[in-house]
């Protein structure tokens, strides 16, 4: 039975990425050694790191003055690295979900943190609007896509202070004007690679302006100087990331992927709104994520939750159970998820409706 992978992360990867990485696990670059056992200082792996950084810059059209880093520690480590490197006295955060909440909590350890707005009172089912960002803040932090709650900020903000974004789950899903950001970071296990590597895009001239002593591993300048090789990098995930970047380029790049993502999300939202059994958890269309589509049973059909999950599972669909903190259902439609899987889910939703 064909499997349709809707997991939120770690999540579906391009078949190309999986196959090429599997080959390298047996014989990396003709060395006769596995990718898992070769030195990260070898010329073969240094070439992988260089290629990954260069292709990352090419696909996102990253201007000069920015560096691409591949680090360990996940996005959660970035919650601390950002204020460590950028916060002198004050920071500002938009609270749109669980990960944004964790990021702002870390920032409180480094100085004054201003929560400019929050949608917590509505279980984070919308993106706050019409808030004021303090002009004396050292930076403003946003989480562009919220995997648990299904909301997304789809446009690049124009603000007068440095902008920092956690793009763990929507990087490479749409074009980005990198020049509007000072730092973009994210865990790779949604749209780029298996878990274990974290990407950081950082503007170099924003660094070195805080008075505090920064531990070497938490200083962006350390990793810039050593080109992500200060310590042993997560070699296998970096290699897999390179394969995904190649796949993206071979499939038309970010513009083409964005068009496909709009189509996939659009047809699934249309069915969700039409089907009498279901309702979306995010009402405002402009706030609905293209990457994580969250929905629940309509009130009169709540008792069918488990039946629906059992039904989709019987059809080869995995990962549709909503996050444990909110329940319901979640279809993650990352770049690597084919449109055919979305159509298959829609067919199953219609079939389940006809049976109930």
Helices and strands as residue ranges (DSSP letters): E 4-5, H 15-26, H 43-60, E 66-71, H 74-86, E 90-95, H 98-107, E 112-118, G 120-122, E 140-143, E 145-146, E 151-152, E 163-166, G 178-180, E 183-187, E 198-203, G 204-206, G 216-218, H 220-225, H 235-250, H 253-274, E 278-280, G 285-287, E 292-297, G 299-304, H 305-314, E 317-318, E 329-332, H 339-355
